[in-house]
Amino acid sequence: MAKKETEKTEPETEGEEAEEALVASELDERTHAEMLMLYHEAVKTSRFGKMQQWRSMAIGVTSIFGLGVLGAHVSEDSFLFRLSQFLAVLIGLAAVYLIVFYQFWQNNERDKLVRIMARLSNLSQSIRGMSSGREASLRRFVVLGFMILVILGAVALMIAYLQQLPPPPPRPH
């Protein structure tokens, strides 16, 4: 019976220790509410930036392939053929620029989140700290690299495709 009594008291002490370990934030209610609002906005903005990155990539690749179709249907000697290649490179560079721009924007929002988390309870901090910062950064840069490679690959594929097209048949005079 002594074992049962000690077994009953052990879970109670663990629960008490968990409650005692909680350190609430030192912010007053209004400031705490403001921090939560800022946190929510930073998360929302970061998600928006990521969505814009994917949209920039999708629109860029679609435009590049559209220009490839246009270039395939005009003569190699025409101005439109050369213009389609030039615009494909320009659109590709613009898409890469936007993707990198939105990555820096997201980094700023993540910095805000880190500063806000420092003001919240230790429980919030420990839950947020469960994922590795290095691992998350590595994932972000792998995805960023993938997006850039897709865009540059689309430009290279389009130009290579247009260069390998057979010459048009000679026109009858």
C-alpha positions in Angstrom: 0.0 0.0 0.0 2.9 2.3 0.6 3.8 2.0 -3.1 0.3 3.0 -4.2 0.4 6.1 -2.0 3.8 7.2 -3.4 2.6 6.5 -6.9 -0.4 8.7 -6.4 1.7 11.5 -5.0 4.3 11.4 -7.7 1.9 12.5 -10.5 0.6 15.3 -8.3 4.1 16.6 -7.7 4.9 16.4 -11.4 1.8 18.4 -12.2 2.7 20.9 -9.5 6.2 21.1 -10.9 4.8 21.8 -14.4 2.6 24.5 -12.9 5.4 26.0 -10.9 7.7 26.0 -14.0 5.4 28.2 -15.9 6.6 31.8 -15.9 4.0 34.2 -17.2 5.1 37.2 -19.3 5.7 40.4 -17.4 3.6 42.4 -19.8 0.4 44.1 -18.7 -2.9 43.0 -20.4 -2.9 45.7 -23.0 0.7 45.2 -24.0 0.2 41.5 -24.0 -2.8 41.8 -26.3 -0.8 44.2 -28.5 2.1 41.6 -28.7 -0.4 38.9 -29.7 -1.9 41.1 -32.4 1.6 41.9 -33.7 2.5 38.2 -33.6 -0.6 37.3 -35.6 0.1 40.0 -38.2 3.7 38.9 -38.6 2.6 35.3 -39.2 -0.1 36.4 -41.6 2.4 38.6 -43.5 5.0 35.8 -43.6 2.4 33.5 -45.1 1.4 36.1 -47.6 5.1 36.5 -48.7 5.5 32.8 -49.1 2.3 32.7 -51.2 3.6 35.5 -53.4 6.8 33.6 -53.9 5.0 30.6 -55.3 2.8 32.9 -57.4 5.8 34.7 -58.8 7.4 31.4 -59.8 4.2 30.1 -61.3 3.4 33.3 -63.3 7.1 33.5 -64.4 7.3 29.9 -65.6 3.9 30.2 -67.4 4.9 33.4 -69.1 8.2 31.9 -70.2 6.5 28.9 -71.7 3.9 31.2 -73.3 6.8 33.1 -74.9 8.3 29.8 -76.1 5.1 28.9 -77.8 5.0 32.3 -79.4 8.6 32.1 -80.6 7.9 28.6 -82.0 5.2 30.0 -84.3 7.2 32.8 -85.9 10.2 32.9 -88.2 13.6 32.7 -86.7 14.5 35.8 -88.6 11.7 37.9 -87.2 12.0 40.5 -84.5 9.2 38.7 -82.5 11.4 35.6 -82.3 14.3 37.5 -80.7 11.9 39.5 -78.6 10.4 36.4 -77.1 13.8 35.1 -76.1 14.8 38.5 -74.6 11.5 38.8 -72.7 11.8 35.2 -71.4 15.2 36.1 -69.9 13.8 39.4 -68.5 10.8 37.7 -67.0 12.9 35.0 -65.5 15.2 37.5 -63.8 12.2 39.5 -62.6 10.7 36.4 -61.1 14.0 35.5 -59.4 14.2 39.0 -58.0 10.7 38.9 -56.6 11.3 35.5 -55.0 14.5 36.8 -53.3 12.7 40.0 -52.3 9.9 38.1 -50.6 12.4 35.8 -48.9 14.0 38.9 -47.3 10.6 40.2 -46.4 9.8 36.9 -44.6 13.1 37.0 -42.8 12.1 40.4 -41.4 8.8 39.0 -40.2 10.5 36.0 -38.6 12.8 38.5 -36.8 9.7 40.2 -35.5 8.3 36.9 -34.3 11.5 36.1 -32.4 11.4 39.5 -30.6 7.7 39.1 -29.7 8.3 35.5 -28.4 11.0 36.8 -26.1 8.2 38.8 -24.3 5.7 36.0 -23.9 5.6 33.2 -21.3 8.3 30.5 -21.1 5.7 27.9 -22.2 5.1 29.8 -25.4 8.9 30.1 -25.9 9.5 26.4 -25.3 6.7 25.3 -27.7 8.0 27.7 -30.4 11.5 26.4 -29.7 10.6 22.8 -30.4 11.6 23.2 -34.0 15.2 23.8 -34.9 16.0 27.2 -36.2 18.8 25.8 -38.3 16.6 23.1 -39.8 13.9 25.6 -40.6 16.4 27.9 -42.3 17.8 25.0 -44.3 14.3 24.1 -45.5 13.6 27.7 -46.5 16.8 28.0 -48.5 16.3 24.6 -50.2 12.8 25.7 -51.3 14.2 29.1 -52.4 16.9 27.3 -54.4 14.3 25.0 -55.9 12.2 28.0 -57.0 15.2 29.8 -58.6 16.3 26.6 -60.4 12.8 26.0 -61.8 12.7 29.6 -63.2 16.2 29.5 -64.6 15.5 26.0 -66.0 12.4 27.2 -67.7 14.3 30.0 -69.4 17.1 27.7 -70.5 14.6 25.1 -71.7 12.7 27.7 -73.7 15.8 29.1 -75.3 17.2 25.6 -76.1 13.8 24.6 -77.5 13.7 27.6 -79.8 17.2 27.1 -81.0 16.6 23.5 -82.0 13.5 24.2 -84.1 13.9 23.1 -87.7 14.1 26.0 -90.1 10.9 26.9 -91.8 10.4 25.5 -95.3 11.4 27.8 -98.1 8.7 30.0 -99.4 7.6 29.6 -103.0 8.3 32.7 -105.1 
